[in-house]
């Protein structure tokens, strides 16, 4: 069975729920943002047919051509992912919330999942 990229969103949501228990850790916070982005990017690639080889902008632009607001959310999510992956300044709870909110919105637009509440993940 091929990998379903919404699992990245589900994992991010699960990590976010566990973050208060572990104390706010940059490594966990950055992973949440990164995986939320890749859930949206790979799902967008599946729907648009655009590929990520050679860069992610092709997928973002293909999504923008279908729905500019949703494509702009994917671009904003990419910027947050770049901050999380490549920059040293701390990511914040606001960054996490925005990443999860935008990823969920993109996934809902793409109709990739009907339940993103993550109540059963890794139980």
N, C-alpha and C positions, 0 to 999 in steps of 0.2 A: 504494500500500500504506500503511495507517495506521501511525503511529509505534508501536513497541513500547517501552513505558516501561522494560522490563528493560535496554534499552540504557544508560539512566542508571546502573544498578547496574554494568554491565560497564565503563563509562567510569570510574566511581569506583574500581573495583578496579584498573584499569589505571593511573590516576593514583597510587593508593596504592603500587603496585609501583615507580613511577618516583620517588616522593618521596625515598627515601634518596639517589638519584643527584643530585638537585637541591639537597639540603639541605632541612631542614624549613622550609617557607614557609607562613605563615599563609594566604595567598591560595589556595594549592593545597589545604591541609588543610580550609579552609572550603568549598571547592568539592566536595571528596569527600563531606563530610557532607551538604551540600545536595542533591546529585544522588542520593545513596543514599536520602534521604528521599523525593524525588519519584518515584523508581522504585517504592518501596513504596506511596506514596499513590495514584499514578495507576493502578497495577495493582489496588489495593484498590478504587478507584472502578469500574474495569472489571468486577470480579467481583461487587461488591455492587450496582451500579447507582446508587449514591449519587454525587452530583455535588459538585465542589469549588467551584462558584460560591456565593458567600455565605459562604465559609469552609470550612476543612478538617474541622471537628468532625463534620459530617454523615457524612463518609466514615469517620472514626475510630469513631464510634458505630455505624455500620452493620457495620463489621468486628467491633467488640466484641460485637454481638448474634449474630454467627456463631461467634466464638471470643474469649472475653474476654482470654485471655493474649496472643493475637496482636494484638488491638486495643490492648491496653496497651503492647505493643512499638511499635506505630505512634505512639501518643501520646508515648512516651518519645523516639522518633526525631524527632518534631515539636519537642519541647523542645530537643533538641540542634541541630536545624536553625535554630531561632530564635536560639540562642546564636551559632551560626556566622554567621548573616546579620545580626544586629542588635546584638550586644554586642561591646565592645572587648576584654574579657579574652581571652587566648589560648586557642584550642582546643588540645587535647593529643592525643598519640598514642592515649591511652586513649579519648578521645572518638571518634576516627576508627575505632578497632577496634570499639567498641560500635555505632557507626552502621552499619558494614558487616556486622557479625554480625547485628544486628536486621533490617536490610533483607533480607539473604539468608534469614533465618528466615521472614520474612513472605512473601517471594516463593515460597519452597518450599511454605509452607502454601497459597498461592493456586494452586500448580501452574502458575506462569507460565513456568517454564523448567526444563529438565532438567540443564543444565550451566552453572554459574555460575563456572567456574574462570578464564575470561578468558584463555586461552593465545594466542588468535589476534587479539586486538583491536588494531587499528591497526598491524599488522605489514606 
